[in-house]
Amino acid sequence: MNKFSVWLMASILTGAAGMPLAAPAVAADPSVEAAPAPYVVPPNTPAYIRHAVESSARSAEQKARDVNRKPAELLTLSGVKPGDQVVEFASFGQYFTTLLSDIVGPKGRVHMFDLPYTEKRSGEASRAFAAAHSNVQYELVDYNTLELPQNVDIVYNVLYYHDLKLNDIDTGSLNARIFKALKPGGIFFIVDHNAAPGSGTRDTKQLHRIDPQIIKTEVTAAGFELVTESRLLARSEDDHTQIVFAPGLRGLTDQTIFKFRKPKK
């Protein structure tokens, strides 16, 4: 290579001002979505809830859902603690059952109640979970005839209140029995997929959603007082027009959290 060739190559590499040229910019691929940030347990979370959420006993699949479900915040809001007697409706999958069993510990108990139709989907796994956890009891039962344990601290119905309507459950009767089962001051904790305001149960069958006002009206009619109506899981991008299982929407629906309390007197 002669002197002119050497000079020409150096000029190309350094630019007219003699400074190194920046590497050409690479455009971001708009079709590639950034991975969601990992879930982080808030610093003010009670130690027993933090322990349950971070436990190695939870599956990778369960932990992958934490970023959207915010379990530490939700369980802290509910007020669950070691030694509590807990009732969980629609426990299939054991996402919350796993957490609750860890939190209530050996002095507490988790009563899992599922409707008979869930047997094919999760009966075997639910029985295996209960067998492996001495503080868990599992039962397939018609909610219309369910006799609940008494002196319960918290009752959970997460993403299933709307399904009571689909399965011909008399919610008035069930809510009254839940009220009776709870200790004075006990909590009825409900999370569900929001339907459009004012829509009532119009979209329950087709979209698996329910107007939050229906839940509020029915539960308070049983004697409960509303403590908190939280938008922790609110998502403004969900316009309430799609079924909750739609691709790209599952796990990302707009949801309302209700914390009801049985009056202490």
Secondary structure, 3 states (H helix, E strand, C coil): CCHHHHHHHHHHHHCCCCCCCCCCCCCCCCCCCCCCCCCCCCCCCCHHHHHHHHCCCCCHHHHHCHHHHCHHHHHHHHCCCCCCEEEEECCCCCHHHHHHHHHHCCCCEEEEEECHHHHHHHHHHHHHHHHHCCCEEEEECCCCCCCCCCCEEEEEEECCHHHHHHCCCCHHHHHHHHHHHEEEEEEEEEEEEECCCCCCCCCHHHHCCECHHHHHHHHHHCCCEEEEEECCCCCCCCCCCCCCCCCCCCCCCCEEEEEEECCCC
